[in-house]
């Protein structure tokens, strides 16, 4: 009995001690309230419940996802009768040229709508088109063994350069517009003097792709399964060869600043090569099929790539960081040709679905 009374006394004393420490709720706030957390109190004099506004702790809130760069958007879609093999964008951004299996060259003045201002052609597939730097002349190379020069303003074929039994697969103007480089089936490359339509020299290379440096001094060539070769255009002599790329090369591009060459292969891998050191700079992986088209932006900081056999997208890469910036979501056919406009914010693409698409490229965010 004594033990029970003592226990009861201890419990009662404990309750009194707790009550004394806590005191009335109006005189002492809880630790939660002092820390800024939400708290509900009871007002005994009025009998009404009031809730204090919660204070938000920023550290406890979920962070919003980082904003991704917007995707390239289609500005204009033009039609070509058959599969597209080549596209070109004039440096002033005014004209787009297309060649393909319709054996016809189409040229559009983008300020005048969807009707081509030139719709003439060859007798076989047009495999290459290129504008001169002053945008006045268009060259088209065909498997009918000819290169034709077109006056962009009038649409007239002024000059035809013939090479018997030689299909043309690539063409490029020198910066001054006085010479034209043409790549032929079998690997030979001809340098033409356009003032009198004479063939100045023939450079024998077993090549299926060529790209000319922006200054017109260096010619990059490559064939399937062989390394990239750099040649002096004036002499035709090989200056250097790069290490053999992985897979067969399907696309080749020379950056306008002359520092980088890009190759695209049938294993889906893009390789960036340093022109100064002649070494591999990076491999860019992302494509699931052949890389069949490449184009550098005018500032040489962005590379666009298109593929076939496994995907229907165009990917855009940052050359410095070697990271993908964005890709298209529009369903395309196989992408066989790409070219940037002179402002770097426009791109033309063409491929197996016979559509010529003019893309608006989102502005790239500069990392701080």
Steps between C-alpha positions, in 0.01 A plus 500: 500500500778742587673417174182581300459835673862590435459411132187712471684791661786474252264495199309800630819693558617421150177638347532818703860544389412459128214749528724754672769469231264532205282774636211655300529462122457875458817567702740242356547393140604153399839427345321430172349849498837656585659322205242635257299181451121508466316503835136499618401663835179506701351830623319406824348843555313504166464128435605549134792313340752707303781371276827691457614534129771241429853615435657316203849365543664531152748226574218253555323574168560293185708680241343556157654311212759697308357655184610312189589682178203528270491268202566599140175592328394470137463835330418380150448172312565475126440209265743321270375227261738222607753399764732790587876449473637851562402841637667841516421825682633827357716695744256795493219268610287590197522186286472125553607250234418130480610215278393138493367204310251709306801596281405859565644799685249702701582845633266699722509867585372476857350848480275398210319193629494133409538513121859433389668769292717235334362160408737372236735213497717216386439160348590306816495540879626837625735398779652835597408869510697802627466879491789731428587728791346805327176298458483580127588156364383149581695189404329165461680169455327198352545137421459601135874588517447877495524801727266784407529861605177694545438873519291524815330825397390386154491123542709447188758225459803701388775238508518120485820320604523149360713207608431187293409187696539680834200530728515813717442450872616834651565863406647804680595855401822667607438814709567737209255311278759462224554126535280198557604171657309193385528149640436210264410137527819297524681752717633767264457869584507773236577867552322712239581856394157655461618799293555278196353166615840331488607216721808626684604176665383158605583370846486124520352385829298193580236717664124516515467810721674834485486824694685825431631727773343845518820665382517269198852379579439152641296215358377222727416169335393161625378168366317213664727325745796735443644786707431867431769661286587871495641631172638833385258614233766698311734203457269207557752347739385316813607689811375258764279201568291450810462178692254261344146576620276228636265366234445618146481877463165618363532874564780756522501868604764771547431773758514855366770600749719226355566338837276193492400225260202277574441153364184293529504124463263212445538389863321814620814666637605857429868582533648847544857540374744775594646640177807651669611182677345252254360307794160389617337751734181317596245237404135606516256216554125521468397387154369146468553464125727639229613860535431623148505880523710759684511880507688752713340829600666816360666572837634140509363449852208275409484181294179358354481131413238290328466126473327210331413138565375508855390853579350810343642793692752779461733546796680820593833490684715753683845471343687632805332287768425207264150476649168472323306826519164386363338289232197517274180320591330523161479161330733509201615249246865416459693828518744522209595870492534799736615861461500803730393847396741788538343622823558168675137497617357324193560151363374323189459123495402247237466127470297200399156649575545757217444791737725804523474639851623839613567490875527783749776418747454612863756729649763310693538603862847613591634322808629732772 
